[in-house]
Amino acid sequence: MLAEFALAASTQAPKVIRHLDFHFGISVQTTDTNHTSGIGGGPISGVANSTASGSTEGTIAVDVVGLRADGGLVVNVLENSREIPHPDTAQCITWGVGTVVCEPGKHTTPEEQALLRYMGRHFVNPSMIDAKNHWSVGTNGKDESETSDYRITCNDSGIMCISFERVTKMPGVQGFSATTDGKMVYDSNLTVPREISEDTMLRTSLVNGSIVQGGYEQVHTMVNIELLDDSMASH
């Protein structure tokens, strides 16, 4: 993994090939549903809910600093918001097929991940698009599987409207399932999303160690991202 980030270990700061600024807004609502009676044999006869919510907004700066031989885009990403008083730059690699790998020890937020998965050069790949303007990508690993379906609903000289659905699953007692519905405006000429809107519902079982407690947690996350500035657009 450390070998993936040779640029990050360099004593010289890498040259910035392209700089982009985005505005984001995110809201999260978490609901815990606990079964209070009827667990362990009888019918469930009591349920208690607790809900918490929060939201924030800010900016995400992305510097493109390299292109790998396998097509991966190397970027430095920095978020500023009221929730992050001391921001720290993370270096990540994105291929545009949903896979994003960031340097060890650096935290990236859900909104940064939502943006970076579409920043790769191969996000819209004509060879993968069928006659109905649809394509899909996915991974099926031992610990987690993910499938994303995309559909181009309009195309004005390379400015595309794209709708999508993503399903992510992790099996096991402490696993989860998540469904994301979204849409975006994508500039295929400059290979960058102009607007992204995602609505994700994630559900996990409430557990204590390896014991399922008879309830579940549901997290509803809404993310909106808008491109503010792109150094490539001025060239």
KOLDREN-640240 format. One record per residue: residue in one letter; x, z, y of N, C-alpha, C, CB in turn. Coordinates in steps of 0.02 Angstrom, whole numbers, padded with zeros to 5 digits, always signed. Glycine has a CB too. Layout:
REM residues N
AXZYXZYXZYXZY/...
***
This chain:
REM residues 235
M+00041+00000-00060+00000+00000+00000+00043+00000+00063-00046+00060+00000/L+00097+00040+00063+00138+00043+00122+00170-00024+00138+00192+00096+00114/A+00184-00064+00086+00214-00129+00097+00168-00176+00135+00233-00160+00031/E+00103-00162+00134+00055-00204+00170+00066-00200+00245-00016-00185+00152/F+00100-00147+00268+00103-00134+00339+00174-00135+00365+00071-00068+00355/A+00211-00188+00347+00279-00195+00371+00281-00199+00447+00311-00257+00340/L+00231-00231+00476+00229-00237+00549+00223-00168+00582+00170-00281+00571/A+00184-00123+00551+00174-00058+00581+00238-00017+00581+00119-00020+00543/A+00282-00030+00532+00343+00009+00527+00399-00019+00570+00365+00011+00455/S+00388-00075+00602+00440-00107+00642+00457-00064+00703+00418-00177+00664/T+00520-00063+00723+00540-00026+00782+00519-00062+00846+00615-00013+00783/Q+00505-00126+00841+00483-00165+00898+00408-00176+00894+00520-00232+00903/A+00374-00169+00950+00303-00181+00952+00290-00255+00939+00271-00159+01019/P+00244-00272+00892+00231-00343+00878+00199-00378+00937+00186-00350+00816/K+00212-00442+00944+00183-00481+00998+00108-00488+00987+00215-00551+01002/V+00070-00478+01040-00002-00485+01037-00020-00559+01043-00037-00443+01092/I-00050-00586+00991-00069-00657+00990-00135-00667+01027-00074-00683+00919/R-00179-00619+01020-00246-00624+01049-00273-00554+01061-00294-00665+01002/H-00306-00545+01119-00336-00480+01135-00411-00489+01145-00303-00450+01198/L-00450-00443+01114-00523-00444+01121-00548-00374+01137-00556-00472+01056/D-00600-00371+01179-00633-00309+01195-00707-00314+01177-00625-00292+01270/F-00732-00261+01145-00802-00258+01124-00834-00194+01150-00808-00263+01047/H-00899-00197+01163-00938-00138+01177-00978-00122+01114-00985-00147+01239/F-00986-00058+01098-01027-00039+01040-01073+00019+01057-00982-00021+00981/G-01127+00022+01019-01171+00080+01019-01189+00096+00947-01235+00067+01061/I-01191+00161+00930-01207+00180+00862-01252+00242+00863-01143+00194+00821/S-01302+00242+00820-01344+00301+00811-01349+00316+00736-01415+00290+00842/V-01349+00381+00720-01351+00403+00650-01403+00458+00643-01281+00428+00627/Q-01447+00450+00594-01495+00502+00577-01487+00520+00504-01568+00478+00592/T-01478+00585+00491-01467+00609+00423-01526+00654+00403-01401+00648+00418/T-01555+00639+00345-01611+00679+00319-01593+00704+00250-01676+00637+00317/D-01595+00770+00242-01584+00801+00176-01653+00821+00148-01537+00863+00181/T-01667+00798+00088-01729+00815+00053-01712+00858-00007-01769+00751+00032/N-01734+00921-00006-01720+00968-00060-01783+00984-00098-01687+01032-00032/H-01780+00982-00165-01835+01004-00207-01832+01080-00213-01833+00970-00277/T-01883+01114-00190-01882+01187-00188-01915+01220-00247-01916+01211-00126/S-01951+01182-00288-01981+01210-00348-01994+01155-00398-02046+01248-00331/G-02003+01175-00460-02018+01126-00512-01956+01092-00540-02064+01075-00486/I-01896+01118-00524-01835+01088-00549-01817+01120-00616-01776+01098-00498/G-01795+01079-00662-01772+01105-00726-01825+01106-00780-01746+01173-00717/G-01871+01057-00778-01919+01053-00832-01989+01037-00808-01920+01117-00871/G-02013+01072-00758-02081+01061-00735-02084+01008-00681-02111+01125-00708/P-02144+00988-00662-02152+00938-00609-02129+00966-00542-02225+00915-00604/I-02102+00921-00500-02079+00941-00433-02140+00956-00390-02035+00886-00401/S-02145+01018-00366-02204+01037-00328-02188+01059-00258-02240+01092-00363/G-02124+01061-00238-02106+01082-00171-02047+01042-00145-02090+01156-00170/V-02052+01020-00082-01999+00980-00052-01988+01006+00019-02017+00904-00051/A-01924+01013+00038-01906+01034+00106-01860+00982+00136-01873+01105+00106/N-01874+00961+00198-01833+00912+00232-01797+00944+00292-01876+00854+00255/S-01736+00922+00305-01701+00941+00366-01669+00878+00394-01647+00996+00352/T-01671+00870+00461-01648+00809+00493-01601+00824+00550-01708+00768+00518/A-01548+00784+00556-01501+00788+00612-01487+00718+00636-01435+00825+00591/S-01475+00710+00700-01462+00643+00727-01412+00647+00784-01527+00610+00751/G-01381+00590+00799-01334+00586+00853-01320+00513+00870-01269+00622+00836/S-01291+00501+00928-01275+00433+00949-01217+00434+00997-01337+00399+00981/T-01184+00378+01004-01130+00372+01052-01119+00298+01067-01064+00404+01025/E-01080+00284+01118-01061+00215+01134-00991+00215+01163-01112+00184+01184/G-00962+00156+01167-00895+00151+01193-00868+00080+01185-00849+00200+01157/T-00802+00074+01181-00770+00009+01176-00722+00008+01117-00734-00010+01241/I-00712-00051+01090-00663-00062+01037-00617-00118+01060-00698-00079+00968/A-00552-00104+01063-00503-00155+01081-00469-00179+01017-00451-00128+01131/V-00463-00245+01010-00431-00274+00951-00375-00319+00974-00483-00314+00908/D-00315-00306+00950-00257-00349+00962-00238-00383+00896-00197-00309+00991/V-00240-00449+00896-00217-00487+00838-00141-00492+00843-00250-00558+00834/V-00105-00468+00791-00032-00465+00795+00002-00503+00738-00009-00394+00794/G-00037-00532+00693-00004-00568+00639-00054-00604+00594+00038-00522+00599/L-00029-00653+00556-00068-00689+00507-00028-00692+00443-00087-00760+00531/R-00057-00665+00388-00022-00663+00325-00027-00729+00287-00050-00607+00282/A+00017-00738+00239+00017-00799+00199-00047-00807+00159+00077-00800+00153/D-00079-00751+00142-00142-00755+00103-00203-00762+00148-00149-00693+00060/G-00193-00774+00212-00249-00784+00259-00273-00721+00293-00305-00814+00222/G-00244-00664+00275-00265-00602+00307-00243-00598+00379-00238-00543+00269/L-00287-00572+00421-00274-00564+00492-00251-00492+00504-00337-00582+00535/V-00193-00484+00535-00166-00417+00549-00185-00399+00621-00088-00415+00539/V-00220-00343+00628-00245-00323+00694-00230-00249+00707-00321-00335+00700/N-00221-00233+00771-00219-00164+00794-00286-00150+00827-00159-00151+00842/V-00320-00096+00807-00386-00081+00832-00386-00012+00864-00439-00085+00775/L-00418-00006+00922-00420+00057+00960-00489+00067+00989-00366+00056+01017/E-00520+00123+00971-00587+00139+00996-00583+00193+01050-00633+00161+00938/N-00623+00184+01102-00631+00235+01154-00704+00253+01160-00603+00210+01222/S-00720+00317+01153-00788+00342+01162-00785+00415+01178-00831+00328+01100/R-00841+00444+01197-00842+00515+01213-00832+00558+01151-00908+00533+01247/E-00842+00529+01092-00832+00565+01030-00759+00566+01008-00875+00536+00976/I-00717+00524+01039-00647+00519+01020-00605+00530+01083-00632+00449+00988/P-00591+00593+01101-00556+00607+01164-00483+00586+01162-00560+00680+01179/H-00453+00581+01103-00383+00562+01097-00377+00503+01048-00339+00623+01073/P-00392+00443+01071-00393+00386+01025-00324+00369+00997-00421+00324+01061/D-00324+00341+00938-00262+00323+00905-00270+00253+00876-00244+00374+00848/T-00220+00211+00887-00222+00143+00862-00210+00142+00787-00170+00099+00898/A-00251+00102+00751-00241+00091+00680-00228+00017+00668-00303+00115+00639/Q-00182+00004+00623-00169-00066+00604-00206-00081+00539-00093-00079+00596/C-00241-00138+00539-00282-00156+00482-00271-00230+00466-00356-00142+00496/I-00291-00247+00405-00290-00317+00383-00361-00335+00361-00239-00329+00324/T-00385-00391+00386-00452-00414+00367-00448-00487+00346-00502-00406+00426/W-00487-00504+00294-00486-00571+00267-00552-00608+00282-00475-00570+00192/G-00600-00574+00311-00663-00607+00328-00711-00612+00269-00650-00675+00354/V-00696-00579+00214-00740-00581+00155-00767-00511+00139-00703-00610+00095/G-00764-00466+00187-00790-00399+00178-00737-00347+00164-00839-00399+00123/T-00677-00369+00145-00623-00323+00129-00582-00308+00190-00579-00352+00073/V-00575-00244+00206-00533-00221+00262-00488-00165+00236-00577-00196+00323/V-00422-00172+00246-00374-00122+00224-00337-00098+00286-00324-00151+00170/C-00336-00032+00296-00302-00004+00354-00244+00041+00332-00351+00037+00398/E-00197+00050+00377-00136+00087+00359-00152+00158+00339-00087+00087+00418/P-00115+00185+00291-00129+00252+00266-00123+00304+00321-00080+00269+00209/G-00168+00353+00318-00165+00408+00365-00201+00395+00431-00095+00425+00379/K-00228+00335+00440-00263+00319+00502-00338+00313+00487-00236+00253+00532/H-00378+00345+00530-00450+00344+00522-00481+00288+00562-00480+00412+00543/T-00526+00250+00532-00566+00201+00568-00639+00220+00562-00553+00130+00541/T-00676+00207+00615-00746+00228+00619-00792+00176+00586-00767+00239+00692/P-00855+00195+00571-00902+00146+00543-00910+00084+00588-00969+00179+00532/E-00910+00094+00654-00919+00036+00698-00857-00009+00698-00934+00060+00769/E-00797+00020+00692-00738-00021+00686-00739-00061+00621-00674+00022+00689/Q-00759-00028+00567-00764-00063+00503-00817-00119+00506-00782-00014+00447/A-00873-00105+00540-00926-00155+00547-00901-00217+00583-00986-00126+00583/L-00858-00207+00632-00830-00264+00669-00776-00300+00629-00801-00240+00735/L-00730-00262+00600-00672-00293+00569-00689-00336+00509-00623-00239+00548/R-00742-00319+00472-00759-00359+00413-00776-00431+00431-00817-00327+00375/Y-00794-00444+00494-00812-00512+00515-00758-00545+00558-00877-00511+00553/M-00701-00510+00567-00648-00537+00610-00602-00586+00575-00608-00481+00638/G-00602-00587+00509-00557-00630+00473-00572-00704+00484-00560-00615+00400/R-00522-00745+00476-00528-00817+00489-00573-00852+00439-00459-00849+00489/H-00583-00823+00381-00621-00857+00328-00692-00830+00322-00586-00850+00262/F-00717-00796+00374-00785-00770+00369-00835-00826+00358-00803-00730+00433/V-00835-00877+00401-00877-00936+00390-00833-00990+00358-00910-00962+00457/N-00841-00999+00293-00801-01046+00255-00846-01103+00232-00766-01011+00194/P-00841-01163+00262-00886-01218+00245-00889-01234+00171-00865-01279+00282/S-00835-01222+00134-00834-01239+00063-00879-01192+00022-00764-01235+00036/M-00900-01135+00051-00942-01087+00016-01016-01093+00034-00918-01017+00030/I-01032-01133+00085-01101-01136+00110-01140-01189+00072-01101-01152+00187/D-01199-01170+00046-01238-01217+00006-01284-01258+00051-01279-01179-00046/A-01327-01298+00019-01370-01344+00056-01422-01308+00099-01405-01390+00008/K-01434-01244+00084-01482-01204+00123-01448-01160+00175-01524-01161+00076/N-01386-01178+00191-01347-01140+00240-01338-01067+00221-01380-01144+00309/H-01329-01055+00156-01323-00988+00129-01257-00982+00091-01382-00970+00083/W-01226-00922+00095-01169-00908+00051-01168-00833+00037-01103-00931+00084/S-01131-00814-00014-01126-00744-00032-01054-00729-00054-01175-00727-00088/V-01035-00666-00043-00970-00641-00065-00982-00573-00096-00918-00637-00006/G-00937-00553-00141-00946-00488-00171-00885-00464-00209-01005-00489-00218/T-00885-00400-00222-00833-00369-00263-00868-00325-00315-00784-00326-00220/N-00838-00320-00373-00868-00281-00427-00813-00241-00460-00905-00327-00479/G-00795-00185-00428-00742-00143-00453-00769-00089-00499-00704-00113-00397/K-00723-00051-00528-00741+00003-00574-00779+00058-00537-00679+00032-00607/D-00759+00073-00476-00788+00129-00439-00841+00108-00389-00734+00166-00404/E-00842+00045-00369-00889+00024-00318-00901-00051-00321-00863+00043-00248/S-00963-00071-00309-00980-00142-00306-01014-00157-00240-01025-00163-00366/E-01004-00218-00216-01035-00237-00153-01050-00312-00154-00988-00220-00093/T-01110-00329-00131-01131-00399-00126-01160-00411-00057-01182-00417-00181/S-01136-00464-00024-01161-00483+00042-01189-00554+00040-01106-00476+00096/D-01249-00562+00066-01281-00628+00070-01290-00646+00143-01349-00629+00033/Y-01270-00707+00162-01273-00731+00230-01314-00795+00234-01203-00742+00259/R-01348-00805+00290-01385-00866+00301-01380-00887+00374-01459-00858+00279/I-01360-00949+00386-01356-00976+00454-01426-01001+00473-01303-01034+00459/T-01455-00970+00524-01523-00988+00544-01525-01033+00605-01562-00925+00559/C-01470-01040+00641-01466-01089+00695-01392-01103+00708-01501-01063+00760/N-01379-01163+00734-01310-01184+00748-01311-01231+00807-01278-01217+00685/D-01286-01207+00863-01283-01247+00925-01210-01261+00941-01319-01211+00984/S-01185-01316+00915-01115-01337+00927-01065-01282+00908-01105-01355+01001/G-01078-01250+00852-01032-01200+00827-01049-01128+00845-00965-01214+00851/I-01099-01119+00888-01124-01051+00903-01181-01038+00855-01146-01044+00979/M-01170-00994+00807-01215-00985+00750-01255-00921+00754-01177-00987+00686/C-01318-00925+00734-01359-00865+00719-01354-00853+00644-01434-00874+00743/I-01334-00793+00625-01324-00778+00554-01361-00714+00537-01249-00772+00536/S-01404-00716+00487-01436-00656+00460-01401-00637+00395-01512-00667+00449/F-01401-00573+00379-01366-00553+00318-01395-00489+00289-01292-00543+00332/E-01381-00480+00225-01399-00419+00189-01340-00399+00145-01464-00428+00147/R-01324-00335+00145-01268-00310+00104-01293-00251+00062-01208-00289+00149/V-01275-00252-00001-01293-00197-00047-01228-00169-00076-01341-00222-00104/T-01218-00104-00067-01158-00070-00092-01180-00014-00138-01115-00042-00034/K-01147-00009-00196-01165+00043-00244-01103+00075-00274-01209+00013-00300/M-01107+00141-00282-01056+00178-00319-01092+00219-00372-01014+00223-00271/P-01077+00208-00436-01112+00244-00490-01087+00316-00496-01104+00208-00556/G-01122+00354-00537-01100+00422-00553-01140+00475-00516-01028+00430-00536/V-01129+00537-00535-01165+00593-00506-01156+00596-00431-01143+00659-00537/Q-01096+00584-00407-01082+00587-00336-01080+00518-00304-01016+00623-00324/G-01113+00470-00336-01116+00403-00310-01167+00395-00255-01130+00355-00365/F-01178+00333-00235-01225+00318-00181-01249+00246-00187-01193+00331-00112/S-01300+00230-00150-01322+00161-00141-01337+00151-00068-01385+00145-00186/A-01319+00093-00042-01328+00078+00029-01351+00006+00037-01264+00091+00070/T-01399-00004+00081-01424-00071+00097-01418-00082+00172-01497-00082+00073/T-01387-00138+00191-01379-00155+00261-01415-00220+00276-01304-00161+00279/D-01457-00219+00327-01488-00280+00353-01459-00293+00422-01567-00274+00355/G-01444-00356+00436-01413-00369+00501-01419-00440+00524-01341-00351+00498/K-01396-00451+00584-01394-00518+00613-01337-00520+00662-01462-00537+00647/M-01313-00579+00676-01258-00587+00724-01261-00655+00757-01191-00577+00689/V-01227-00660+00813-01211-00723+00845-01136-00734+00835-01231-00725+00921/Y-01118-00788+00803-01048-00800+00784-01023-00865+00815-01041-00802+00707/D-00964-00862+00846-00932-00920+00875-00883-00948+00824-00897-00903+00942/S-00903-01001+00789-00859-01029+00737-00802-01069+00767-00900-01073+00691/N-00807-01088+00830-00752-01124+00863-00693-01077+00875-00776-01155+00929/L-00708-01015+00895-00656-00966+00908-00651-00913+00853-00669-00932+00975/T-00689-00923+00799-00689-00878+00741-00695-00804+00760-00625-00888+00699/V-00749-00789+00798-00759-00720+00820-00834-00706+00826-00722-00707+00887/P-00857-00647+00807-00927-00629+00819-00938-00612+00893-00948-00569+00774/R-00990-00639+00922-01008-00622+00991-01054-00561+00994-01042-00681+01025/E-01100-00557+00946-01146-00500+00942-01156-00483+00869-01214-00517+00978/I-01161-00418+00854-01175-00394+00786-01226-00339+00791-01110-00370+00750/S-01276-00342+00747-01325-00288+00742-01334-00271+00669-01393-00308+00775/E-01321-00208+00650-01326-00186+00580-01372-00125+00575-01257-00171+00550/D-01412-00125+00523-01457-00069+00508-01445-00050+00435-01533-00086+00522/T-01415+00009+00424-01395+00029+00356-01431+00093+00335-01319+00041+00353/M-01457+00091+00274-01487+00150+00243-01446+00169+00182-01562+00137+00224/L-01416+00228+00184-01374+00252+00129-01406+00314+00098-01302+00269+00154/R-01408+00316+00031-01439+00371-00004-01392+00398-00057-01506+00349-00036/T-01383+00464-00056-01341+00497-00106-01378+00558-00133-01273+00519-00075/S-01363+00576-00196-01391+00636-00225-01355+00697-00197-01386+00634-00303/L-01393+00750-00185-01362+00813-00165-01335+00848-00227-01413+00859-00127/V-01270+00864-00226-01238+00893-00284-01198+00955-00264-01192+00842-00319/N-01190+00998-00312-01146+01056-00305-01096+01052-00361-01187+01124-00306/G-01035+01029-00344-00986+01015-00397-01008+00953-00434-00978+01075-00445/S-01025+00960-00498-01049+00903-00538-01123+00911-00555-01008+00896-00602/I-01157+00959-00522-01226+00973-00538-01272+00944-00485-01238+01049-00545/V-01317+00900-00506-01367+00872-00459-01417+00926-00441-01403+00810-00490/Q-01428+00937-00376-01470+00992-00353-01544+00974-00350-01447+01014-00286/G-01562+00914-00370-01633+00896-00368-01655+00871-00301-01674+00953-00388/G-01611+00846-00261-01629+00819-00195-01583+00762-00177-01626+00874-00141/Y-01591+00736-00117-01549+00681-00095-01539+00683-00020-01579+00613-00117/E-01487+00649+00002-01473+00641+00073-01479+00568+00091-01402+00668+00091/Q-01513+00554+00146-01522+00486+00169-01493+00480+00240-01598+00465+00168/V-01449+00432+00249-01416+00422+00314-01435+00353+00340-01338+00429+00308/H-01467+00353+00398-01489+00291+00430-01442+00278+00490-01564+00295+00453/T-01404+00224+00486-01355+00207+00537-01371+00140+00569-01284+00206+00507/M-01374+00139+00635-01385+00076+00672-01325+00064+00718-01451+00079+00713/V-01295+00005+00711-01236-00013+00750-01250-00078+00788-01174-00020+00705/N-01233-00079+00852-01237-00140+00892-01170-00151+00926-01295-00135+00944/I-01144-00212+00921-01079-00229+00948-01085-00293+00988-01026-00237+00892/E-01052-00296+01046-01055-00356+01089-00985-00372+01115-01104-00345+01149/L-00966-00434+01111-00901-00456+01137-00902-00456+01214-00884-00527+01111/L-00852-00422+01243-00846-00420+01316-00795-00469+01343-00827-00349+01338/D-00738-00475+01308-00684-00517+01333-00642-00542+01275-00640-00477+01383/D-00617-00603+01281-00577-00634+01229-00523-00675+01264-00621-00679+01181/S-00460-00656+01255-00405-00692+01287-00401-00764+01265-00339-00658+01274/M-00425-00779+01204-00423-00848+01178-00473-00892+01214-00436-00848+01103/A-00526-00863+01239-00579-00903+01271-00556-00935+01336-00641-00860+01284/S-00503-00907+01366-00479-00934+01430-00429-00989+01422-00449-00879+01471/H-00410-01005+01359-00359-01057+01347-00392-01123+01329-00311-01036+01290/
***
